[in-house]
């Protein structure tokens, strides 16, 4: 997953991406920066205590295509 901060940190207090152990920390970015992490790490949004935090969230999923039967036949020849 990827998180991009869309507004300046001066617009809000708190926030960030909170990770459970083994990382056990909150990571914050600056406007326009992107934080990418493995979605299998337990994580969530840290509470915003004042103002509004705007972020763009993206999820990237990898799919592996099964081998094409024609490709296997060419390799055998």
PDB file of N, CA, C and O in Angstrom:
ATOM      1  N   UNK A   1       0.834  -1.166   0.000  1.00  0.00           N
ATOM      2  CA  UNK A   1       0.000   0.000   0.000  1.00  0.00           C
ATOM      3  C   UNK A   1       0.884   1.236   0.000  1.00  0.00           C
ATOM      4  O   UNK A   1       2.037   1.184   0.428  1.00  0.00           O
ATOM      5  N   UNK A   2       0.341   2.349  -0.481  1.00  0.00           N
ATOM      6  CA  UNK A   2       1.069   3.615  -0.544  1.00  0.00           C
ATOM      7  C   UNK A   2       0.169   4.725  -0.009  1.00  0.00           C
ATOM      8  O   UNK A   2      -1.036   4.744  -0.258  1.00  0.00           O
ATOM      9  N   UNK A   3       0.785   5.655   0.738  1.00  0.00           N
ATOM     10  CA  UNK A   3       0.071   6.798   1.304  1.00  0.00           C
ATOM     11  C   UNK A   3       0.810   8.064   0.870  1.00  0.00           C
ATOM     12  O   UNK A   3       2.014   8.187   1.098  1.00  0.00           O
ATOM     13  N   UNK A   4       0.100   9.001   0.248  1.00  0.00           N
ATOM     14  CA  UNK A   4       0.681  10.283  -0.158  1.00  0.00           C
ATOM     15  C   UNK A   4      -0.028  11.385   0.619  1.00  0.00           C
ATOM     16  O   UNK A   4      -1.252  11.500   0.564  1.00  0.00           O
ATOM     17  N   UNK A   5       0.749  12.200   1.348  1.00  0.00           N
ATOM     18  CA  UNK A   5       0.174  13.328   2.091  1.00  0.00           C
ATOM     19  C   UNK A   5      -0.132  14.460   1.122  1.00  0.00           C
ATOM     20  O   UNK A   5       0.741  14.881   0.362  1.00  0.00           O
ATOM     21  N   UNK A   6      -1.372  14.957   1.144  1.00  0.00           N
ATOM     22  CA  UNK A   6      -1.806  15.962   0.175  1.00  0.00           C
ATOM     23  C   UNK A   6      -1.810  17.387   0.722  1.00  0.00           C
ATOM     24  O   UNK A   6      -1.861  18.338  -0.058  1.00  0.00           O
ATOM     25  N   UNK A   7      -1.758  17.558   2.027  1.00  0.00           N
ATOM     26  CA  UNK A   7      -1.754  18.921   2.572  1.00  0.00           C
ATOM     27  C   UNK A   7      -0.607  19.081   3.565  1.00  0.00           C
ATOM     28  O   UNK A   7      -0.118  18.096   4.118  1.00  0.00           O
ATOM     29  N   UNK A   8      -0.176  20.334   3.791  1.00  0.00           N
ATOM     30  CA  UNK A   8       0.966  20.578   4.678  1.00  0.00           C
ATOM     31  C   UNK A   8       0.692  20.106   6.107  1.00  0.00           C
ATOM     32  O   UNK A   8      -0.440  20.163   6.587  1.00  0.00           O
ATOM     33  N   UNK A   9       1.744  19.641   6.772  1.00  0.00           N
ATOM     34  CA  UNK A   9       1.623  19.174   8.156  1.00  0.00           C
ATOM     35  C   UNK A   9       1.167  20.295   9.079  1.00  0.00           C
ATOM     36  O   UNK A   9       0.634  20.023  10.154  1.00  0.00           O
ATOM     37  N   UNK A  10       1.364  21.537   8.687  1.00  0.00           N
ATOM     38  CA  UNK A  10       0.918  22.670   9.506  1.00  0.00           C
ATOM     39  C   UNK A  10      -0.606  22.747   9.578  1.00  0.00           C
ATOM     40  O   UNK A  10      -1.144  23.424  10.455  1.00  0.00           O
ATOM     41  N   UNK A  11      -1.308  22.068   8.676  1.00  0.00           N
ATOM     42  CA  UNK A  11      -2.773  22.085   8.645  1.00  0.00           C
ATOM     43  C   UNK A  11      -3.406  21.172   9.692  1.00  0.00           C
ATOM     44  O   UNK A  11      -4.611  21.251   9.932  1.00  0.00           O
ATOM     45  N   UNK A  12      -2.600  20.300  10.323  1.00  0.00           N
ATOM     46  CA  UNK A  12      -3.171  19.349  11.274  1.00  0.00           C
ATOM     47  C   UNK A  12      -2.126  18.942  12.304  1.00  0.00           C
ATOM     48  O   UNK A  12      -0.931  19.176  12.124  1.00  0.00           O
ATOM     49  N   UNK A  13      -2.594  18.334  13.380  1.00  0.00           N
ATOM     50  CA  UNK A  13      -1.712  17.774  14.406  1.00  0.00           C
ATOM     51  C   UNK A  13      -2.014  16.281  14.512  1.00  0.00           C
ATOM     52  O   UNK A  13      -3.141  15.842  14.284  1.00  0.00           O
ATOM     53  N   UNK A  14      -0.990  15.515  14.859  1.00  0.00           N
ATOM     54  CA  UNK A  14      -1.159  14.064  14.958  1.00  0.00           C
ATOM     55  C   UNK A  14      -1.070  13.443  13.587  1.00  0.00           C
ATOM     56  O   UNK A  14      -0.379  13.952  12.705  1.00  0.00           O
ATOM     57  N   UNK A  15      -1.764  12.350  13.412  1.00  0.00           N
ATOM     58  CA  UNK A  15      -1.784  11.671  12.121  1.00  0.00           C
ATOM     59  C   UNK A  15      -0.522  10.873  11.871  1.00  0.00           C
ATOM     60  O   UNK A  15       0.333  10.746  12.748  1.00  0.00           O
ATOM     61  N   UNK A  16      -0.414  10.342  10.678  1.00  0.00           N
ATOM     62  CA  UNK A  16       0.693   9.480  10.297  1.00  0.00           C
ATOM     63  C   UNK A  16       0.200   8.055  10.144  1.00  0.00           C
ATOM     64  O   UNK A  16      -0.964   7.750  10.402  1.00  0.00           O
ATOM     65  N   UNK A  17       1.099   7.197   9.726  1.00  0.00           N
ATOM     66  CA  UNK A  17       0.775   5.783   9.566  1.00  0.00           C
ATOM     67  C   UNK A  17       1.379   5.018  10.733  1.00  0.00           C
ATOM     68  O   UNK A  17       2.597   4.996  10.914  1.00  0.00           O
ATOM     69  N   UNK A  18       0.515   4.390  11.522  1.00  0.00           N
ATOM     70  CA  UNK A  18       0.951   3.666  12.720  1.00  0.00           C
ATOM     71  C   UNK A  18       1.133   2.193  12.370  1.00  0.00           C
ATOM     72  O   UNK A  18       0.238   1.564  11.807  1.00  0.00           O
ATOM     73  N   UNK A  19       2.299   1.653  12.711  1.00  0.00           N
ATOM     74  CA  UNK A  19       2.600   0.249  12.475  1.00  0.00           C
ATOM     75  C   UNK A  19       2.661  -0.496  13.800  1.00  0.00           C
ATOM     76  O   UNK A  19       3.228  -0.007  14.777  1.00  0.00           O
ATOM     77  N   UNK A  20       2.072  -1.681  13.819  1.00  0.00           N
ATOM     78  CA  UNK A  20       2.132  -2.563  14.988  1.00  0.00           C
ATOM     79  C   UNK A  20       3.516  -3.222  15.010  1.00  0.00           C
ATOM     80  O   UNK A  20       4.271  -3.104  14.045  1.00  0.00           O
ATOM     81  N   UNK A  21       3.854  -3.919  16.113  1.00  0.00           N
ATOM     82  CA  UNK A  21       5.119  -4.657  16.144  1.00  0.00           C
ATOM     83  C   UNK A  21       5.181  -5.619  14.961  1.00  0.00           C
ATOM     84  O   UNK A  21       4.152  -6.178  14.583  1.00  0.00           O
ATOM     85  N   UNK A  22       6.333  -5.824  14.376  1.00  0.00           N
ATOM     86  CA  UNK A  22       7.649  -5.542  14.931  1.00  0.00           C
ATOM     87  C   UNK A  22       8.139  -4.117  14.712  1.00  0.00           C
ATOM     88  O   UNK A  22       9.117  -3.721  15.346  1.00  0.00           O
ATOM     89  N   UNK A  23       7.506  -3.322  13.840  1.00  0.00           N
ATOM     90  CA  UNK A  23       7.967  -1.936  13.650  1.00  0.00           C
ATOM     91  C   UNK A  23       7.623  -1.074  14.860  1.00  0.00           C
ATOM     92  O   UNK A  23       8.474  -0.353  15.380  1.00  0.00           O
ATOM     93  N   UNK A  24       6.374  -1.152  15.304  1.00  0.00           N
ATOM     94  CA  UNK A  24       5.912  -0.464  16.513  1.00  0.00           C
ATOM     95  C   UNK A  24       6.277   1.017  16.528  1.00  0.00           C
ATOM     96  O   UNK A  24       6.901   1.507  17.469  1.00  0.00           O
ATOM     97  N   UNK A  25       5.875   1.725  15.463  1.00  0.00           N
ATOM     98  CA  UNK A  25       6.145   3.161  15.391  1.00  0.00           C
ATOM     99  C   UNK A  25       5.177   3.837  14.440  1.00  0.00           C
ATOM    100  O   UNK A  25       4.495   3.180  13.654  1.00  0.00           O
ATOM    101  N   UNK A  26       5.124   5.174  14.523  1.00  0.00           N
ATOM    102  CA  UNK A  26       4.299   5.980  13.627  1.00  0.00           C
ATOM    103  C   UNK A  26       5.234   6.700  12.665  1.00  0.00           C
ATOM    104  O   UNK A  26       6.171   7.378  13.085  1.00  0.00           O
ATOM    105  N   UNK A  27       4.970   6.545  11.372  1.00  0.00           N
ATOM    106  CA  UNK A  27       5.773   7.227  10.356  1.00  0.00           C
ATOM    107  C   UNK A  27       4.945   8.343   9.736  1.00  0.00           C
ATOM    108  O   UNK A  27       3.776   8.156   9.399  1.00  0.00           O
ATOM    109  N   UNK A  28       5.574   9.507   9.592  1.00  0.00           N
ATOM    110  CA  UNK A  28       4.911  10.666   9.004  1.00  0.00           C
ATOM    111  C   UNK A  28       5.702  11.137   7.796  1.00  0.00           C
ATOM    112  O   UNK A  28       6.926  11.006   7.752  1.00  0.00           O
ATOM    113  N   UNK A  29       4.999  11.682   6.821  1.00  0.00           N
ATOM    114  CA  UNK A  29       5.643  12.205   5.619  1.00  0.00           C
ATOM    115  C   UNK A  29       5.362  13.701   5.497  1.00  0.00           C
ATOM    116  O   UNK A  29       4.554  14.264   6.236  1.00  0.00           O
ATOM    117  N   UNK A  30       6.041  14.317   4.559  1.00  0.00           N
ATOM    118  CA  UNK A  30       5.790  15.711   4.207  1.00  0.00           C
ATOM    119  C   UNK A  30       4.871  15.734   2.983  1.00  0.00           C
ATOM    120  O   UNK A  30       4.712  14.721   2.302  1.00  0.00           O
ATOM    121  N   UNK A  31       4.272  16.888   2.711  1.00  0.00           N
ATOM    122  CA  UNK A  31       3.342  16.992   1.590  1.00  0.00           C
ATOM    123  C   UNK A  31       4.026  16.522   0.295  1.00  0.00           C
ATOM    124  O   UNK A  31       5.146  16.927  -0.015  1.00  0.00           O
ATOM    125  N   UNK A  32       3.326  15.664  -0.445  1.00  0.00           N
ATOM    126  CA  UNK A  32       3.819  15.144  -1.709  1.00  0.00           C
ATOM    127  C   UNK A  32       4.676  13.905  -1.584  1.00  0.00           C
ATOM    128  O   UNK A  32       4.929  13.242  -2.590  1.00  0.00           O
ATOM    129  N   UNK A  33       5.136  13.564  -0.391  1.00  0.00           N
ATOM    130  CA  UNK A  33       5.937  12.362  -0.217  1.00  0.00           C
ATOM    131  C   UNK A  33       5.030  11.135  -0.180  1.00  0.00           C
ATOM    132  O   UNK A  33       3.849  11.220   0.155  1.00  0.00           O
ATOM    133  N   UNK A  34       5.615  10.000  -0.532  1.00  0.00           N
ATOM    134  CA  UNK A  34       4.861   8.747  -0.578  1.00  0.00           C
ATOM    135  C   UNK A  34       5.500   7.730   0.360  1.00  0.00           C
ATOM    136  O   UNK A  34       6.705   7.487   0.297  1.00  0.00           O
ATOM    137  N   UNK A  35       4.693   7.143   1.222  1.00  0.00           N
ATOM    138  CA  UNK A  35       5.140   6.075   2.108  1.00  0.00           C
ATOM    139  C   UNK A  35       4.534   4.778   1.587  1.00  0.00           C
ATOM    140  O   UNK A  35       3.313   4.630   1.537  1.00  0.00           O
ATOM    141  N   UNK A  36       5.395   3.840   1.200  1.00  0.00           N
ATOM    142  CA  UNK A  36       4.933   2.538   0.705  1.00  0.00           C
ATOM    143  C   UNK A  36       5.350   1.463   1.697  1.00  0.00           C
ATOM    144  O   UNK A  36       6.458   1.490   2.233  1.00  0.00           O
ATOM    145  N   UNK A  37       4.461   0.530   1.929  1.00  0.00           N
ATOM    146  CA  UNK A  37       4.774  -0.570   2.842  1.00  0.00           C
ATOM    147  C   UNK A  37       4.032  -1.817   2.392  1.00  0.00           C
ATOM    148  O   UNK A  37       3.079  -1.754   1.615  1.00  0.00           O
ATOM    149  N   UNK A  38       4.486  -2.934   2.893  1.00  0.00           N
ATOM    150  CA  UNK A  38       3.840  -4.202   2.622  1.00  0.00           C
ATOM    151  C   UNK A  38       2.486  -4.208   3.340  1.00  0.00           C
ATOM    152  O   UNK A  38       2.420  -3.957   4.543  1.00  0.00           O
ATOM    153  N   UNK A  39       1.441  -4.487   2.625  1.00  0.00           N
ATOM    154  CA  UNK A  39       0.104  -4.500   3.217  1.00  0.00           C
ATOM    155  C   UNK A  39      -0.082  -5.584   4.263  1.00  0.00           C
ATOM    156  O   UNK A  39      -1.058  -5.559   5.013  1.00  0.00           O
ATOM    157  N   UNK A  40       0.840  -6.534   4.324  1.00  0.00           N
ATOM    158  CA  UNK A  40       0.732  -7.598   5.311  1.00  0.00           C
ATOM    159  C   UNK A  40       1.191  -7.146   6.692  1.00  0.00           C
ATOM    160  O   UNK A  40       0.929  -7.826   7.684  1.00  0.00           O
ATOM    161  N   UNK A  41       1.883  -5.991   6.767  1.00  0.00           N
ATOM    162  CA  UNK A  41       2.231  -5.425   8.073  1.00  0.00           C
ATOM    163  C   UNK A  41       0.974  -4.792   8.662  1.00  0.00           C
ATOM    164  O   UNK A  41       0.301  -4.012   7.989  1.00  0.00           O
ATOM    165  N   UNK A  42       0.655  -5.119   9.900  1.00  0.00           N
ATOM    166  CA  UNK A  42      -0.514  -4.533  10.547  1.00  0.00           C
ATOM    167  C   UNK A  42      -0.268  -3.038  10.723  1.00  0.00           C
ATOM    168  O   UNK A  42       0.714  -2.639  11.348  1.00  0.00           O
ATOM    169  N   UNK A  43      -1.160  -2.208  10.170  1.00  0.00           N
ATOM    170  CA  UNK A  43      -0.982  -0.760  10.202  1.00  0.00           C
ATOM    171  C   UNK A  43      -2.337  -0.067  10.157  1.00  0.00           C
ATOM    172  O   UNK A  43      -3.363  -0.689   9.883  1.00  0.00           O
ATOM    173  N   UNK A  44      -2.319   1.223  10.430  1.00  0.00           N
ATOM    174  CA  UNK A  44      -3.533   2.033  10.380  1.00  0.00           C
ATOM    175  C   UNK A  44      -3.165   3.500  10.507  1.00  0.00           C
ATOM    176  O   UNK A  44      -1.988   3.848  10.596  1.00  0.00           O
ATOM    177  N   UNK A  45      -4.159   4.344  10.514  1.00  0.00           N
ATOM    178  CA  UNK A  45      -3.940   5.785  10.634  1.00  0.00           C
ATOM    179  C   UNK A  45      -3.872   6.174  12.104  1.00  0.00           C
ATOM    180  O   UNK A  45      -4.735   5.802  12.899  1.00  0.00           O
ATOM    181  N   UNK A  46      -2.834   6.928  12.453  1.00  0.00           N
ATOM    182  CA  UNK A  46      -2.746   7.470  13.805  1.00  0.00           C
ATOM    183  C   UNK A  46      -3.791   8.585  13.924  1.00  0.00           C
ATOM    184  O   UNK A  46      -4.073   9.264  12.937  1.00  0.00           O
ATOM    185  N   UNK A  47      -4.364   8.783  15.106  1.00  0.00           N
ATOM    186  CA  UNK A  47      -5.400   9.802  15.269  1.00  0.00           C
ATOM    187  C   UNK A  47      -4.912  11.209  14.932  1.00  0.00           C
ATOM    188  O   UNK A  47      -3.801  11.596  15.294  1.00  0.00           O
ATOM    189  N   UNK A  48      -5.752  11.963  14.238  1.00  0.00           N
ATOM    190  CA  UNK A  48      -5.504  13.385  13.996  1.00  0.00           C
ATOM    191  C   UNK A  48      -6.139  14.128  15.162  1.00  0.00           C
ATOM    192  O   UNK A  48      -7.332  13.970  15.422  1.00  0.00           O
ATOM    193  N   UNK A  49      -5.350  14.941  15.871  1.00  0.00           N
ATOM    194  CA  UNK A  49      -5.850  15.606  17.078  1.00  0.00           C
ATOM    195  C   UNK A  49      -6.359  17.014  16.825  1.00  0.00           C
ATOM    196  O   UNK A  49      -7.067  17.570  17.665  1.00  0.00           O
ATOM    197  N   UNK A  50      -6.016  17.603  15.690  1.00  0.00           N
ATOM    198  CA  UNK A  50      -6.516  18.937  15.321  1.00  0.00           C
ATOM    199  C   UNK A  50      -6.386  19.103  13.813  1.00  0.00           C
ATOM    200  O   UNK A  50      -5.450  18.584  13.205  1.00  0.00           O
ATOM    201  N   UNK A  51      -7.322  19.824  13.212  1.00  0.00           N
ATOM    202  CA  UNK A  51      -7.274  20.072  11.784  1.00  0.00           C
ATOM    203  C   UNK A  51      -7.733  18.872  10.975  1.00  0.00           C
ATOM    204  O   UNK A  51      -8.381  17.960  11.488  1.00  0.00           O
ATOM    205  N   UNK A  52      -7.379  18.899   9.698  1.00  0.00           N
ATOM    206  CA  UNK A  52      -7.767  17.827   8.784  1.00  0.00           C
ATOM    207  C   UNK A  52      -6.542  17.369   8.002  1.00  0.00           C
ATOM    208  O   UNK A  52      -5.783  18.189   7.487  1.00  0.00           O
ATOM    209  N   UNK A  53      -6.358  16.080   7.919  1.00  0.00           N
ATOM    210  CA  UNK A  53      -5.256  15.466   7.163  1.00  0.00           C
ATOM    211  C   UNK A  53      -5.856  14.833   5.915  1.00  0.00           C
ATOM    212  O   UNK A  53      -6.750  13.991   6.001  1.00  0.00           O
ATOM    213  N   UNK A  54      -5.356  15.247   4.753  1.00  0.00           N
ATOM    214  CA  UNK A  54      -5.814  14.691   3.492  1.00  0.00           C
ATOM    215  C   UNK A  54      -4.714  13.794   2.919  1.00  0.00           C
ATOM    216  O   UNK A  54      -3.563  14.214   2.795  1.00  0.00           O
ATOM    217  N   UNK A  55      -5.076  12.563   2.574  1.00  0.00           N
ATOM    218  CA  UNK A  55      -4.114  11.628   1.998  1.00  0.00           C
ATOM    219  C   UNK A  55      -4.725  10.923   0.799  1.00  0.00           C
ATOM    220  O   UNK A  55      -5.942  10.784   0.682  1.00  0.00           O
ATOM    221  N   UNK A  56      -3.854  10.491  -0.072  1.00  0.00           N
ATOM    222  CA  UNK A  56      -4.235   9.628  -1.189  1.00  0.00           C
ATOM    223  C   UNK A  56      -3.695   8.247  -0.858  1.00  0.00           C
ATOM    224  O   UNK A  56      -2.503   8.087  -0.594  1.00  0.00           O
ATOM    225  N   UNK A  57      -4.567   7.256  -0.873  1.00  0.00           N
ATOM    226  CA  UNK A  57      -4.196   5.890  -0.553  1.00  0.00           C
ATOM    227  C   UNK A  57      -4.261   5.056  -1.827  1.00  0.00           C
ATOM    228  O   UNK A  57      -5.229   5.136  -2.583  1.00  0.00           O
ATOM    229  N   UNK A  58      -3.231   4.261  -2.057  1.00  0.00           N
ATOM    230  CA  UNK A  58      -3.217   3.358  -3.217  1.00  0.00           C
ATOM    231  C   UNK A  58      -2.834   1.969  -2.746  1.00  0.00           C
ATOM    232  O   UNK A  58      -1.982   1.809  -1.871  1.00  0.00           O
ATOM    233  N   UNK A  59      -3.463   0.976  -3.327  1.00  0.00           N
ATOM    234  CA  UNK A  59      -3.143  -0.413  -3.040  1.00  0.00           C
ATOM    235  C   UNK A  59      -2.622  -1.050  -4.318  1.00  0.00           C
ATOM    236  O   UNK A  59      -3.232  -0.923  -5.380  1.00  0.00           O
ATOM    237  N   UNK A  60      -1.518  -1.719  -4.211  1.00  0.00           N
ATOM    238  CA  UNK A  60      -0.901  -2.362  -5.368  1.00  0.00           C
ATOM    239  C   UNK A  60      -0.957  -3.867  -5.142  1.00  0.00           C
ATOM    240  O   UNK A  60      -0.472  -4.373  -4.130  1.00  0.00           O
ATOM    241  N   UNK A  61      -1.549  -4.570  -6.088  1.00  0.00           N
ATOM    242  CA  UNK A  61      -1.695  -6.014  -5.965  1.00  0.00           C
ATOM    243  C   UNK A  61      -0.938  -6.676  -7.108  1.00  0.00           C
ATOM    244  O   UNK A  61      -1.111  -6.310  -8.270  1.00  0.00           O
ATOM    245  N   UNK A  62      -0.115  -7.633  -6.778  1.00  0.00           N
ATOM    246  CA  UNK A  62       0.645  -8.352  -7.785  1.00  0.00           C
ATOM    247  C   UNK A  62      -0.111  -9.613  -8.168  1.00  0.00           C
ATOM    248  O   UNK A  62      -0.519 -10.397  -7.312  1.00  0.00           O
ATOM    249  N   UNK A  63      -0.285  -9.788  -9.447  1.00  0.00           N
ATOM    250  CA  UNK A  63      -0.907 -11.005  -9.947  1.00  0.00           C
ATOM    251  C   UNK A  63       0.067 -11.680 -10.893  1.00  0.00           C
ATOM    252  O   UNK A  63       0.637 -11.035 -11.774  1.00  0.00           O
ATOM    253  N   UNK A  64       0.253 -12.954 -10.715  1.00  0.00           N
ATOM    254  CA  UNK A  64       1.124 -13.700 -11.609  1.00  0.00           C
ATOM    255  C   UNK A  64       0.262 -14.516 -12.552  1.00  0.00           C
ATOM    256  O   UNK A  64      -0.604 -15.283 -12.131  1.00  0.00           O
ATOM    257  N   UNK A  65       0.515 -14.335 -13.815  1.00  0.00           N
ATOM    258  CA  UNK A  65      -0.234 -15.062 -14.826  1.00  0.00           C
ATOM    259  C   UNK A  65       0.316 -16.483 -14.925  1.00  0.00           C
ATOM    260  O   UNK A  65       1.527 -16.683 -14.838  1.00  0.00           O
ATOM    261  N   UNK A  66      -0.565 -17.474 -15.107  1.00  0.00           N
ATOM    262  CA  UNK A  66      -0.074 -18.834 -15.310  1.00  0.00           C
ATOM    263  C   UNK A  66       0.696 -18.893 -16.629  1.00  0.00           C
ATOM    264  O   UNK A  66       0.395 -18.136 -17.552  1.00  0.00           O
ATOM    265  N   UNK A  67       1.680 -19.780 -16.727  1.00  0.00           N
ATOM    266  CA  UNK A  67       2.454 -19.869 -17.976  1.00  0.00           C
ATOM    267  C   UNK A  67       1.553 -20.242 -19.146  1.00  0.00           C
ATOM    268  O   UNK A  67       0.606 -21.017 -19.008  1.00  0.00           O
ATOM    269  N   UNK A  68       1.870 -19.678 -20.284  1.00  0.00           N
ATOM    270  CA  UNK A  68       1.138 -19.968 -21.510  1.00  0.00           C
ATOM    271  C   UNK A  68       1.602 -21.339 -22.025  1.00  0.00           C
ATOM    272  O   UNK A  68       2.804 -21.588 -22.122  1.00  0.00           O
ATOM    273  N   UNK A  69       0.661 -22.222 -22.352  1.00  0.00           N
ATOM    274  CA  UNK A  69       1.007 -23.567 -22.821  1.00  0.00           C
ATOM    275  C   UNK A  69       1.909 -23.523 -24.057  1.00  0.00           C
ATOM    276  O   UNK A  69       2.786 -24.373 -24.210  1.00  0.00           O
ATOM    277  N   UNK A  70       1.702 -22.547 -24.936  1.00  0.00           N
ATOM    278  CA  UNK A  70       2.525 -22.426 -26.143  1.00  0.00           C
ATOM    279  C   UNK A  70       3.979 -22.148 -25.782  1.00  0.00           C
ATOM    280  O   UNK A  70       4.884 -22.659 -26.441  1.00  0.00           O
ATOM    281  N   UNK A  71       4.215 -21.352 -24.753  1.00  0.00           N
ATOM    282  CA  UNK A  71       5.578 -21.024 -24.324  1.00  0.00           C
ATOM    283  C   UNK A  71       6.292 -22.273 -23.814  1.00  0.00           C
ATOM    284  O   UNK A  71       7.481 -22.455 -24.078  1.00  0.00           O
ATOM    285  N   UNK A  72       5.583 -23.134 -23.089  1.00  0.00           N
ATOM    286  CA  UNK A  72       6.176 -24.358 -22.556  1.00  0.00           C
ATOM    287  C   UNK A  72       6.593 -25.278 -23.715  1.00  0.00           C
ATOM    288  O   UNK A  72       7.658 -25.893 -23.658  1.00  0.00           O
ATOM    289  N   UNK A  73       5.764 -25.376 -24.765  1.00  0.00           N
ATOM    290  CA  UNK A  73       6.069 -26.229 -25.896  1.00  0.00           C
ATOM    291  C   UNK A  73       7.293 -25.723 -26.632  1.00  0.00           C
ATOM    292  O   UNK A  73       8.124 -26.524 -27.061  1.00  0.00           O
ATOM    293  N   UNK A  74       7.429 -24.390 -26.792  1.00  0.00           N
ATOM    294  CA  UNK A  74       8.587 -23.805 -27.472  1.00  0.00           C
ATOM    295  C   UNK A  74       9.861 -24.091 -26.695  1.00  0.00           C
ATOM    296  O   UNK A  74      10.904 -24.349 -27.295  1.00  0.00           O
ATOM    297  N   UNK A  75       9.791 -24.049 -25.368  1.00  0.00           N
ATOM    298  CA  UNK A  75      10.981 -24.294 -24.549  1.00  0.00           C
ATOM    299  C   UNK A  75      11.427 -25.743 -24.673  1.00  0.00           C
ATOM    300  O   UNK A  75      12.626 -26.016 -24.611  1.00  0.00           O
ATOM    301  N   UNK A  76      10.496 -26.683 -24.847  1.00  0.00           N
ATOM    302  CA  UNK A  76      10.838 -28.097 -24.943  1.00  0.00           C
ATOM    303  C   UNK A  76      11.524 -28.416 -26.252  1.00  0.00           C
ATOM    304  O   UNK A  76      12.304 -29.366 -26.310  1.00  0.00           O
ATOM    305  N   UNK A  77      11.262 -27.654 -27.313  1.00  0.00           N
ATOM    306  CA  UNK A  77      11.828 -27.927 -28.652  1.00  0.00           C
ATOM    307  C   UNK A  77      13.229 -27.503 -28.704  1.00  0.00           C
ATOM    308  O   UNK A  77      13.879 -27.647 -29.739  1.00  0.00           O
TER     309      UNK A  77
END
